[in-house]
Amino acid sequence: MGERLATQRKSLKLTQENLAELSGVSVKTISSAEKGKKALRPENIVRICHSLELDISYLMTGNALHSDIRSEEHTSELQSPVP
């Protein structure tokens, strides 16, 4: 989880200090979470994910939920009338 958090933060070119300011979570908490030293409280997970525009399920598991995303092929099949 910490690695995914750090990767997303860095991809947005944010420092831990920037993220702390955006999310209202302390720099120490962010640093500890990125290093895997401390678990985040649920409310802090929500704040951080919101600030990083990151899916909570992806942060927690490494897998994003794509249940509402359909391929163009599948979507066009659904829109085709049945003969």
C-alpha positions in Angstrom: 0.0 0.0 0.0 2.8 2.4 0.9 4.5 1.9 -2.5 1.3 2.6 -4.4 0.7 5.7 -2.3 4.3 7.0 -2.9 4.1 6.2 -6.6 0.8 8.1 -7.1 2.1 11.1 -5.1 5.3 11.3 -7.1 3.4 10.9 -10.4 1.5 14.0 -9.5 4.8 15.7 -8.6 3.7 16.3 -5.0 6.0 16.2 -2.0 4.9 14.6 1.2 4.5 18.1 2.6 2.2 19.1 -0.4 0.1 16.0 0.2 -0.1 16.7 3.9 -1.5 20.2 3.2 -4.0 18.9 0.6 -5.3 16.1 2.7 -5.1 17.5 6.2 -3.0 14.5 7.3 0.4 15.0 8.9 3.7 14.6 7.0 4.8 12.0 9.7 1.7 9.9 9.0 2.2 10.0 5.2 5.9 9.2 5.6 5.1 6.3 8.0 2.4 4.9 5.6 4.7 5.1 2.6 7.4 3.2 4.5 4.9 0.6 5.7 5.6 1.5 9.3 2.1 2.5 10.3 -1.4 1.7 9.1 -3.6 4.6 8.1 -6.9 5.3 9.8 -9.8 4.8 7.5 -10.6 8.5 7.5 -7.0 9.3 6.5 -7.2 6.8 3.7 -10.2 8.6 2.3 -8.6 12.0 2.6 -5.4 10.9 1.0 -7.1 9.0 -1.8 -9.3 12.0 -2.5 -6.3 14.3 -2.6 -4.4 12.0 -4.9 -7.5 11.2 -7.1 -6.8 7.6 -6.3 -9.3 4.7 -6.1 -9.4 3.4 -2.5 -9.7 -0.2 -3.6 -6.5 0.2 -5.7 -4.6 1.7 -2.8 -5.7 -1.1 -0.5 -5.4 -4.1 -2.8 -3.5 -3.0 -5.9 -6.5 -3.8 -8.0 -8.9 -1.2 -9.3 -12.5 -1.9 -9.7 -13.6 -1.7 -13.4 -17.1 -3.0 -13.2 -18.6 0.0 -15.0 -16.0 0.2 -17.7 -16.8 -1.7 -20.9 -14.7 -2.2 -24.0 -15.9 -0.4 -27.1 -16.5 -3.8 -28.8 -18.8 -5.0 -26.0 -20.6 -1.7 -25.8 -21.3 -1.7 -29.5 -22.6 -5.3 -29.3 -25.0 -4.2 -26.5 -26.3 -1.4 -28.7 -26.9 -3.5 -31.8 -30.5 -4.6 -32.4 -31.2 -8.2 -32.1 -32.3 -9.7 -35.5 
